[in-house]
Amino acid sequence: MSDSVSNAQNTVPGFEVTTTTSAHISTFSGRGGSIPDGRGNFMDDIIVKDDFKVTDVTVTLYNLSHTWSGDLTVQLYHLETRTIVDLFRRPGQPQFSSSGYSSDLKGDYSFNDHNTCDFVVAAERNSVIPGGNYTPASPLKAFYGLSAGGTWRLIVSDSIPGDSGSLGSWKLDLGWG
């Protein structure tokens, strides 16, 4: 599915200055499931058949629920180019403790390079990390200029047994044009 977004503004009465910025976004949806506790990974693939150059990436995790955020690493992987980016990696580990922060996840979390909220700081300061828009641990711009075509894999790894969780679903927004 593609959407176009345009912004126009008038700055001086009687004199019109129009600025138009066009951005195309293709949206793809993935499934959710249980996150294996301390063993293995939850993985889900989105196969993109469109062939365009990526100019922006947003990953949204819907209804991510897990106790002890310091257990988890979440990554986006484009198989064809072997490019992998950490959305977040065991917040609070090792600087806080070998187990990371004990904050819980219970909400929708969106990651994009243009977001300004730091996920690790939110994990440090809150018993439940608020849902919202966060910067990823590694820049998603690693995907910029690559072909969108291929398999995009979300990987959720739980490193320590004793806490469980699940993901409702996920969304991949790829900007182009």
C-alpha positions in Angstrom: 0.0 0.0 0.0 1.4 3.4 -0.9 0.6 6.9 0.4 1.7 10.3 -0.8 2.2 13.1 1.7 2.4 16.8 0.7 2.9 19.9 2.8 2.2 23.4 1.5 2.4 26.7 3.4 1.7 30.3 2.7 4.1 32.6 4.5 3.4 36.2 3.5 -0.2 37.6 3.0 -0.6 38.6 -0.7 2.5 36.7 -1.7 2.3 33.0 -1.9 5.3 30.8 -1.4 4.5 27.1 -1.7 6.8 24.4 -0.5 5.9 20.9 -1.5 7.6 17.8 -0.1 6.5 14.5 -1.5 7.3 11.3 0.3 6.0 7.9 -0.7 5.6 5.3 2.0 4.9 1.6 1.4 3.5 -0.2 4.4 3.9 -3.9 5.1 2.5 -5.9 8.0 4.0 -8.8 9.9 2.6 -11.3 12.4 3.2 -11.6 16.1 3.7 -14.5 18.5 5.3 -15.7 21.7 8.8 -14.8 22.5 10.7 -17.9 23.5 11.9 -17.5 27.1 15.7 -17.5 27.3 16.1 -19.8 24.3 15.8 -19.2 20.7 14.2 -16.3 18.9 10.9 -15.1 17.7 11.3 -14.4 14.0 8.8 -13.2 11.3 9.4 -12.4 7.7 7.9 -9.8 5.4 8.5 -10.4 1.7 8.6 -7.2 -0.3 8.2 -7.7 -4.1 8.4 -4.0 -4.9 11.7 -2.8 -6.3 12.5 0.8 -5.2 15.4 2.5 -3.4 14.7 2.9 0.4 14.9 6.4 1.7 13.4 6.0 5.1 12.5 3.1 7.5 10.1 2.9 10.4 9.5 -0.3 12.4 6.5 -0.4 14.7 6.0 -3.2 17.3 2.4 -3.6 18.3 1.3 -4.9 21.7 4.9 -5.8 22.7 4.6 -7.3 26.2 7.5 -8.6 28.2 8.8 -8.5 31.7 12.4 -7.3 32.2 13.4 -5.3 29.1 17.0 -6.0 29.8 16.5 -9.6 28.5 15.6 -8.5 25.0 17.3 -7.6 21.7 15.1 -6.6 18.7 16.6 -6.5 15.3 15.6 -5.8 11.7 17.4 -7.9 9.1 17.3 -7.5 5.2 18.4 -11.0 4.1 19.4 -10.3 0.6 21.9 -7.6 1.6 22.8 -9.1 4.9 22.1 -5.7 6.6 21.0 -5.9 10.2 20.1 -3.1 12.6 19.4 -3.2 16.3 16.1 -1.5 17.3 17.2 -2.0 20.9 19.7 -4.3 22.6 19.3 -5.4 26.2 18.7 -1.9 27.7 20.9 -1.4 30.8 23.3 -4.2 30.1 26.1 -4.2 31.0 26.4 -0.6 32.3 23.6 -1.1 34.9 23.8 -4.9 35.5 24.5 -8.1 33.7 20.8 -8.5 33.4 20.0 -5.0 32.2 17.0 -2.9 33.3 14.1 -4.6 35.0 11.5 -2.3 33.3 8.7 -4.0 31.5 7.4 -3.6 28.0 3.6 -3.2 27.5 2.6 -1.1 24.5 3.3 -0.1 20.9 6.9 1.0 20.1 7.9 2.7 16.9 11.6 3.1 15.8 12.8 5.6 13.2 16.0 7.6 12.9 14.0 10.9 13.0 12.5 10.2 16.4 14.2 11.9 19.4 13.2 9.7 22.4 15.9 7.4 23.7 14.7 3.9 24.4 17.5 3.2 26.9 16.7 6.3 28.9 13.0 5.4 29.0 13.9 1.9 30.2 16.1 3.4 32.9 13.5 5.9 34.2 10.2 3.9 34.0 9.0 0.7 35.5 7.0 0.2 32.3 8.5 1.7 29.2 5.9 4.0 27.7 4.7 3.2 24.3 5.9 5.8 21.8 8.3 6.9 19.1 12.0 6.1 19.7 15.4 6.3 18.0 16.8 2.8 17.3 20.0 1.6 18.9 21.7 1.4 15.5 20.7 3.8 12.6 18.1 2.5 10.3 19.8 4.6 7.6 21.9 1.5 7.0 19.1 0.4 4.7 18.9 3.8 2.8 19.7 3.3 -0.9 19.2 -0.4 -0.8 16.5 -2.1 -2.9 13.3 -2.7 -0.9 12.8 -6.0 -2.6 13.5 -9.1 -0.7 12.9 -10.6 2.8 12.8 -8.3 5.8 13.0 -10.3 9.1 12.1 -9.1 12.6 14.1 -11.0 15.2 13.3 -10.8 18.9 15.8 -12.6 21.2 15.3 -13.3 24.9 18.7 -13.8 26.4 17.8 -14.7 30.0 15.2 -17.3 31.2 12.6 -16.5 33.8 10.6 -13.7 32.1 8.3 -14.2 29.2 6.5 -12.1 26.6 4.8 -11.8 23.2 4.4 -9.5 20.2 1.0 -8.8 18.8 2.2 -7.8 15.3 4.6 -5.5 13.6 4.7 -3.0 10.7 7.4 -2.0 8.3 7.1 1.4 6.6 9.6 1.9 3.8 10.0 5.4 2.4 10.9 6.0 -1.2 11.0 8.6 -4.0 
